[in-house]
Amino acid sequence: MPPGPFISPDPKVIALLDGKSFPVLFDVSKIEKKDLFTGTYMPSIDLTGGYRILSYLDPSEPKHAKLKQLIFFLLKSSAKRVIPEFEACYTELYDTLDKELAEKGKSSFQTVNDQAGFNFLCRAFFRSNPPDTKLGDDGPSLISKWVFFQLGPVLSLGLPKYVEELVIRTFPLPPFLVKKDYQRLYDFFYHSSGFVQDEAEKLGISREEVCHNLLFATCFNTFGGMKIFFPNMLKWISRAGVKLHTDLAQEIRSAIRSNGGKLTMAAMEQMPLMKSVVYEGLRIEPPVPSQYGRAKKDLLIESHDAVYQVKAGEMLYGYQPFATKDPKIFENPEEFVPNRFMGDDGERLLKHVLWSNGPETEDPTTANKQCAGKDFVVLVSRLFVVELFRRYDSFEIEVGKSPLGAAVTVTSLKRASF
């Protein structure tokens, strides 16, 4: 796997190629997850304030449980703000799209989604609206630059291969080039997250360390996920056609109507097609497709048709779509099937949806490496689909390439007619 020497000490991995072998990566009794969040290399800790962040810690390390507990605390304390803040920020997003479409005939979804997503997360998690602070509207562009310095060695920028090999895959980019940008983000999070810092001190974690972790969890993990997944969802729903758009609009509006015109968690439970569409998006194109783990001991790993011996210390690599598009588990695995996860048979397949670094049927704990914000990500992805079809009957887009996710340009939005 890329990158090569000078960045990665050893690029060799053993790839897991089906849905039967892949889940060994979730078994922390067999697999160590230390310093391999990004793969066969670890970005400089100078990019994260000198700290090894939660994503790079193995559950056996003492700070793992405390830091993950603090992320759970943050999620719990923001629960009541999620739906109203999402509605507010994404109403703004759609207002902007409508205006740009009227003026220019098309609008870049990426730009408005980045701004709406970042503002929403800061308002929901920390009760702080970035445009009202020194950060202004700069958050998304600062984050993109900072993330590039971490993920550059495994991204493709569309440049000639030999140029990319030389520029981003041979030597690490020097962290001092983004130091000022990172400091601006850090200052915003430090001033906004006092209530989590207070909680951290009770657990023996310094205010600085938890702040670097909150910044990473918000900007890299969550914002990064929304930046990739929301445009991908638009792409798949758009390709599925107008009949799906109409069915979603009817289901969503009817459920909201029968809940007194308000969008609530209870209303969303009455939207089985919408829920299935979100799971199918997470199955067909998981936002983080690569997972790694180092064998703690000699292992025998089974695939559908063989058993393999893996030695202690060897690096295992899973490209998740090999598992979530496994034809022995999913019918028509390459197709986006909107109702795939509806009904009892559909629900039984959820254990094979693995986007959260674990099965959809299991929960994150302080003892595993499943995404702490698993339920939060599913919720905001559902809200995204709901807000779209509350407001529009149908839409049309153009899709281009982007280093992360799809570059979506909206060309038509048909306002709700019923």
Solvent accessible surface area in square Angstrom, and as a share of the most:
residue,aa,sasa,rsa
1,M,80,0.36
2,P,61,0.38
3,P,1,0.01
4,G,20,0.19
5,P,95,0.60
6,F,144,0.60
7,I,23,0.12
8,S,4,0.02
9,P,129,0.81
10,D,71,0.37
11,P,47,0.30
12,K,154,0.65
13,V,38,0.22
14,I,61,0.31
15,A,51,0.40
16,L,9,0.04
17,L,115,0.57
18,D,18,0.09
19,G,8,0.08
20,K,100,0.42
21,S,5,0.03
22,F,0,0.00
23,P,51,0.32
24,V,21,0.12
25,L,2,0.01
26,F,39,0.16
27,D,47,0.24
28,V,42,0.24
29,S,71,0.46
30,K,76,0.32
31,I,0,0.00
32,E,58,0.26
33,K,12,0.05
34,K,89,0.38
35,D,45,0.23
36,L,6,0.03
37,F,69,0.29
38,T,13,0.07
39,G,1,0.01
40,T,11,0.06
41,Y,9,0.04
42,M,57,0.26
43,P,16,0.10
44,S,48,0.31
45,I,69,0.35
46,D,102,0.53
47,L,7,0.03
48,T,8,0.05
49,G,37,0.36
50,G,40,0.38
51,Y,63,0.24
52,R,69,0.25
53,I,3,0.02
54,L,24,0.12
55,S,19,0.12
56,Y,7,0.03
57,L,8,0.04
58,D,3,0.01
59,P,25,0.16
60,S,89,0.57
61,E,34,0.15
62,P,118,0.74
63,K,88,0.37
64,H,1,0.01
65,A,40,0.31
66,K,81,0.34
67,L,1,0.01
68,K,7,0.03
69,Q,87,0.39
70,L,2,0.01
71,I,16,0.08
72,F,58,0.24
73,F,66,0.28
74,L,3,0.01
75,L,34,0.17
76,K,168,0.71
77,S,42,0.27
78,S,0,0.00
79,A,63,0.49
80,K,188,0.80
81,R,42,0.15
82,V,4,0.03
83,I,25,0.13
84,P,73,0.46
85,E,38,0.17
86,F,0,0.00
87,E,47,0.21
88,A,41,0.32
89,C,4,0.02
90,Y,0,0.00
91,T,59,0.34
92,E,99,0.44
93,L,5,0.02
94,Y,5,0.02
95,D,72,0.37
96,T,51,0.30
97,L,2,0.01
98,D,35,0.18
99,K,133,0.56
100,E,46,0.21
101,L,27,0.13
102,A,92,0.71
103,E,116,0.52
104,K,139,0.59
105,G,44,0.42
106,K,109,0.46
107,S,4,0.02
108,S,49,0.32
109,F,1,0.01
110,Q,32,0.14
111,T,96,0.56
112,V,20,0.11
113,N,2,0.01
114,D,14,0.07
115,Q,46,0.20
116,A,8,0.06
117,G,1,0.01
118,F,0,0.00
119,N,12,0.06
120,F,0,0.00
121,L,0,0.00
122,C,0,0.00
123,R,44,0.16
124,A,0,0.00
125,F,7,0.03
126,F,7,0.03
127,R,158,0.58
128,S,18,0.12
129,N,42,0.21
130,P,0,0.00
131,P,55,0.35
132,D,116,0.60
133,T,53,0.31
134,K,202,0.86
135,L,5,0.03
136,G,21,0.20
137,D,90,0.46
138,D,57,0.30
139,G,0,0.00
140,P,12,0.08
141,S,74,0.48
142,L,17,0.08
143,I,2,0.01
144,S,44,0.28
145,K,95,0.40
146,W,1,0.00
147,V,15,0.09
148,F,51,0.21
149,F,27,0.11
150,Q,1,0.01
151,L,29,0.14
152,G,0,0.00
153,P,11,0.07
154,V,54,0.31
155,L,18,0.09
156,S,70,0.45
157,L,65,0.32
158,G,72,0.69
159,L,85,0.42
160,P,72,0.45
161,K,171,0.72
162,Y,166,0.63
163,V,47,0.27
164,E,5,0.02
165,E,84,0.38
166,L,130,0.64
167,V,79,0.45
168,I,5,0.03
169,R,29,0.11
170,T,31,0.18
171,F,115,0.48
172,P,84,0.53
173,L,42,0.21
174,P,53,0.33
175,P,32,0.20
176,F,145,0.60
177,L,97,0.48
178,V,2,0.01
179,K,143,0.61
180,K,173,0.73
181,D,22,0.11
182,Y,16,0.06
183,Q,88,0.39
184,R,94,0.34
185,L,0,0.00
186,Y,25,0.09
187,D,57,0.30
188,F,14,0.06
189,F,0,0.00
190,Y,69,0.26
191,H,153,0.68
192,S,19,0.12
193,S,0,0.00
194,G,27,0.26
195,F,57,0.24
196,V,0,0.00
197,Q,2,0.01
198,D,71,0.37
199,E,46,0.21
200,A,0,0.00
201,E,93,0.42
202,K,157,0.66
203,L,46,0.23
204,G,65,0.62
205,I,4,0.02
206,S,49,0.32
207,R,63,0.23
208,E,80,0.36
209,E,9,0.04
210,V,1,0.00
211,C,0,0.00
212,H,15,0.07
213,N,4,0.02
214,L,0,0.00
215,L,0,0.00
216,F,1,0.00
217,A,16,0.12
218,T,0,0.00
219,C,0,0.00
220,F,23,0.09
221,N,58,0.30
222,T,19,0.11
223,F,3,0.01
224,G,16,0.16
225,G,19,0.18
226,M,7,0.03
227,K,31,0.13
228,I,25,0.13
229,F,4,0.02
230,F,1,0.01
231,P,0,0.00
232,N,3,0.02
233,M,1,0.00
234,L,5,0.03
235,K,19,0.08
236,W,38,0.13
237,I,0,0.00
238,S,25,0.16
239,R,150,0.55
240,A,43,0.33
241,G,25,0.24
242,V,100,0.57
243,K,153,0.65
244,L,13,0.06
245,H,3,0.01
246,T,51,0.29
247,D,47,0.24
248,L,0,0.00
249,A,0,0.00
250,Q,96,0.42
251,E,35,0.16
252,I,0,0.00
253,R,22,0.08
254,S,51,0.33
255,A,6,0.05
256,I,12,0.06
257,R,162,0.59
258,S,86,0.56
259,N,40,0.20
260,G,72,0.69
261,G,45,0.43
262,K,142,0.60
263,L,13,0.07
264,T,49,0.28
265,M,113,0.51
266,A,58,0.45
267,A,0,0.00
268,M,3,0.01
269,E,103,0.46
270,Q,96,0.43
271,M,0,0.00
272,P,67,0.42
273,L,21,0.10
274,M,0,0.00
275,K,43,0.18
276,S,1,0.01
277,V,0,0.00
278,V,1,0.00
279,Y,25,0.09
280,E,0,0.00
281,G,1,0.01
282,L,0,0.00
283,R,0,0.00
284,I,3,0.02
285,E,50,0.23
286,P,5,0.03
287,P,11,0.07
288,V,77,0.44
289,P,50,0.31
290,S,34,0.22
291,Q,15,0.07
292,Y,10,0.04
293,G,0,0.00
294,R,91,0.33
295,A,4,0.03
296,K,91,0.39
297,K,102,0.43
298,D,87,0.45
299,L,12,0.06
300,L,127,0.63
301,I,10,0.05
302,E,90,0.40
303,S,17,0.11
304,H,61,0.27
305,D,117,0.61
306,A,41,0.32
307,V,87,0.50
308,Y,123,0.47
309,Q,122,0.54
310,V,3,0.02
311,K,105,0.45
312,A,55,0.43
313,G,39,0.37
314,E,65,0.29
315,M,14,0.06
316,L,0,0.00
317,Y,18,0.07
318,G,0,0.00
319,Y,82,0.31
320,Q,0,0.00
321,P,15,0.09
322,F,97,0.40
323,A,1,0.01
324,T,0,0.00
325,K,50,0.21
326,D,5,0.02
327,P,103,0.65
328,K,138,0.58
329,I,35,0.18
330,F,2,0.01
331,E,145,0.65
332,N,86,0.44
333,P,22,0.14
334,E,120,0.54
335,E,98,0.44
336,F,27,0.11
337,V,38,0.22
338,P,31,0.20
339,N,85,0.43
340,R,25,0.09
341,F,10,0.04
342,M,70,0.31
343,G,52,0.50
344,D,107,0.55
345,D,101,0.52
346,G,3,0.03
347,E,108,0.48
348,R,154,0.56
349,L,42,0.21
350,L,24,0.12
351,K,108,0.46
352,H,47,0.21
353,V,0,0.00
354,L,6,0.03
355,W,18,0.06
356,S,2,0.01
357,N,29,0.15
358,G,2,0.02
359,P,22,0.14
360,E,16,0.07
361,T,83,0.48
362,E,95,0.43
363,D,92,0.48
364,P,21,0.13
365,T,65,0.38
366,T,43,0.25
367,A,66,0.52
368,N,35,0.18
369,K,34,0.14
370,Q,7,0.03
371,C,45,0.27
372,A,19,0.15
373,G,13,0.12
374,K,7,0.03
375,D,92,0.47
376,F,17,0.07
377,V,29,0.16
378,V,10,0.06
379,L,25,0.13
380,V,1,0.00
381,S,0,0.00
382,R,29,0.11
383,L,0,0.00
384,F,0,0.00
385,V,0,0.00
386,V,0,0.00
387,E,14,0.06
388,L,3,0.01
389,F,0,0.00
390,R,73,0.27
391,R,42,0.15
392,Y,0,0.00
393,D,13,0.07
394,S,14,0.09
395,F,7,0.03
396,E,109,0.49
397,I,26,0.13
398,E,98,0.44
399,V,63,0.36
400,G,36,0.35
401,K,203,0.86
402,S,36,0.23
403,P,72,0.45
404,L,40,0.20
405,G,30,0.28
406,A,7,0.05
407,A,34,0.26
408,V,3,0.02
409,T,35,0.20
410,V,3,0.01
411,T,42,0.25
412,S,40,0.26
413,L,29,0.15
414,K,120,0.51
415,R,133,0.49
416,A,43,0.33
417,S,88,0.57
418,F,116,0.48
